[in-house]
Amino acid sequence: MEVPLSPDFPPLSSHGQPEFWVGPRHLAGDDGSLYDTVADTLAGLGWASLTVVRGRHEPDEAYEDRQVLRSTVLHISPDRLRWAQWSLADEPFYLGELPIAWQVSARAEMSSPLAGWSAYFTPDVPGEAVADFLVALDARDQPVEPLAGPEVVLDAVAAHGWLRDIDQPQAAATDPTFTSHLSLGEAPPLIQDGDPRVLTTNASEAGPPGWQAWAEPVLGAPCLWVASFGPSAPHDLVAAFAASLSSTAPVLRRVLPEATRDRLLRAPAI
């Protein structure tokens, strides 16, 4: 993407902060609004939402001084076969040393109490990619049934200039700067999935593979973001996420990640 560098005085957003069109998308972060971006998408799709708050409120304590220990927002599709959960937990679940922000799950039928697969996204995953993943999920009649093979995921990023891994051309790819990565491999611990092998595999055995994506701006330094898809997550849905993540179209941002600020091309939003 070719854009001019920002001027000294870019226009201000309604929040009083400069706005930029930014690229590449996979390094642009979530603009500090990952919840709003995804929740607005789900509301537009007609998903219902439920908020659960657990906290403490002492007698005679002012309402604004109450202590909220955990807040969870659950969004449920009209057919109740798919759901997305945003949570700020006192005991968070981590991926790549980053807390989970969104967990998305789906099941084959109402009678099943368990998810057929789940996907997980940490803060700073670009909200556009999570939203596009959910739009693709919502459009599916059967959210668990596989419709394509893993090749569609790699084709999606290759179409945007990402490079297939030399050693694993059928299972991994990276962006041209070798900062963001996509790999089909063993799922991390505690990933929820309908494949029983996820739970029954011995520690010495490799479990069923699932897609993982992450951005590592500096080799060996903390990741900017991580996304993980359970082994049973349909490849075409992962491809929707991967295509959006690797898109060369710029995204609008007010808040730039500190770790990638110097790597981003910026143009003023007019």
N, C-alpha and C positions, 0 to 999 in steps of 0.2 A: 504494500500500500504506500503510495507516495502522497505525503501531505506536507505543507510548509510548517516550519516551527512556529510555536505560539508567539504572539507579540508580548510586549511588556505589560499591557493592560487588556487582557481578554475580557469579554462580557461576563457579567455576573448573573448567576442563576437566581431564582426566587428565594434560595436559601442564603444569598449573600456571598456565595463562593464562586470563583471562576469556573466556567464550564468548558470542557474540551472534547473534541472528537479524538479518540485515542485508538491506537493499534500498536502491536497486535493484540487481539482480543484475549488470547490465553494468558497474557501477562497483565491485563488491565484491572484485575481484582473485581470486587463486587460493588464498588462505590459506597460501601457501608450500608447498602440497602438490599441485601440478599433476601430478607424476609419479604419486604414490600414488593419486590420484583416478581417473586414466585407467587405470593399470595394474591396479587392483583391478576395474574394469569389464571390461577385456579378459580377465582371469583368470576372471571369472564367466561370460564368454561362451565359455570353452574355448579361447582363443587361447594358443598356446605362446610362450615367451619365450626369448631367447638373449642373453647378455651378453658383450660383447667389450671387454677392457681392454687398453690399450697404455700402457706406462710404463717405468720404469727402476728396477732394484734392484741396488745396488752390493754387491760381496762384503762380508760381515761387517756389512752394514747391517741394522738392526732392521726387522722387517716393517712396523711402524707408520710408519717413516720413508721408505718407498718413495714414489717420485714417479709418480703416475698422470697421464699426459698427455692421455688421451682415454678416455672410457667411453661405449659405445653399447649401448643395450638395444633389441632388435628383437622385436616381438610379431607373430606370424603366425597368420592364421585357419586353421581346420582344413582348408579347401579350398585354401589357399595362393594365393588370388586377391586377398587384401587383407592389408595389413601396416601397422604403425604403428611409428615409430622415435623413440625419445627419445635425444638425444645431448648431451653436454657437450663441445664441441669446442675445440681450441686455435686453430682457424681457423673461427669460427662464421659462419653464413649469416644476414644481417640483413634484417629487414623493418621499415621505419619506424624505423631505428636501434636496434632491439631484436633480440636473438639468437633464432633459432628454437629452440623447446623440443621440440615434437612435429611430425613430418611423417607424414602418413597418405597411403597410395597404394593403388591398385587396378588390376587388369588384367582383361581379358575372358576370357582362357584361359591355361592352364598353359604352353602352347607359346610364349607371348609373353614375351620377356625384359625388356620395358619396361613401365612403368606407363602405363595409359590416362589417368590424371589423378593429381594430388597436391594435398594441402591442407596448410597450414602454420599453426602456432599458436605465438605467443611466450609467455613467462611472463606471468602475470596475466590471461590469458584465463580466465574462470570455468571451472573444471574440469567443472562440471555440463553446460555447453554442449558441450564437447569429448566428454564421455562420451555424451551423448544423440546426437550426430552419429555416434559409433562404433556405438552400439546400432542406429541406423537403417541404417548401412552393413552391419552383420552380418546384419540381417534380410533383406537383398536377395538374390534368387537370382542376378541379374546385376548386379554392382557398377559396371559401366561404362555400361550401356544407359540413355539418357535416358527418363524416364517422365513428365515434366511440363515446362512452360515456366517462364520466370523469374518470372512473376506469382505463383507459389506462395510465393516467398521474401518478396516485399513484403507479400503477404496475411498471412503468418505474424507479421510485426512489427506490421502495422497492427492486427491483432486484439488486440494488447497496448498500443495507444495511441501507437505510433510514427507520425510524420508523413511523408507522402510529400514528396519534394522538389518545390518549385513548378516549377522549370525542367526536372526530369527525373522526372516522376511514375511512369514505367514502369521506372526504373533506379536509383533512390536513395531512401533514407529516413533519418530521424534520430530519436532519442528526443526527448521534449518539452523537455528542457533543452539540446538541441543539443550534447550532449557526445559521444555515441556515434553512429557512422555506418555505413551499409551502402550499398554502391554497386556497380553492374555496369559495369565499365570495363576498360581495357587492363590486362593482367596485368603485375606488376612483372618486372624482369629475373630470369633464372635459375629461373623457375618451371618445373617439369617437367610436361609435358603431352603426351598422345598426338596432339594436333592439330599437324600439321607446320608450320602457319603460325606457330606460336610461335617456331620456329627460323629460318624463311625470310623473315620480314617484315623489310623494310629499316628502318633507323633513322628514316627520314622517314615511314614508314607506321604506321598504328595496327594493332596486333595484334588477335587475337580477344579478345573480352571475357571476363572472369572476375569472380567476386564478391570484393570486398574489404570487410573490416569493421575498425573501429578505434575506440578511445576516446581523445579528446583533451580532458582535463579543463580545460586552459587554452589558449585559442587561441594557436598559435605555439609552445607549450611541447612537450616530448617527450610522445609518446603513452604511455598507460598499458599498452595491449596492441594487438596487430595480428593479424588472421587473413586468410589469402589462399587462395583456391580456384582451381585451374587452370581454364582455359576449358572443359574437357571434364567437369568435376565435375558430376554430375547435380543439377539444381536442387532436386529433392525432398530430397536429402541436405543441401544448403545450408539449405533451409527448416527442417529439423530442428534444425540449429545455431541459426538465427536465432530460431526459436520459443523455444528454451531460453534463449538469451541475453537476450531481451526479456521473459521471463516476469516476472510481478509477484509470484510466490511468493518469499518470503525464503529466504536461504541461511545456513547456519551458518558462522561465521567466528571465528577467534582472532586472525588477523593482518589488519589493515586497511591498504590502500594509503595511503601518506602523501599522495599527490596528490588522493585523493577522500575522505579521512576525514571532512571537514566536510560532505560532500554526502550521506552515508549516514544513513539512519534505522536505529536500533538498538533491539533489545529483548532483555532478558536471556534466555539459554537456561536453561530450568528442567529 
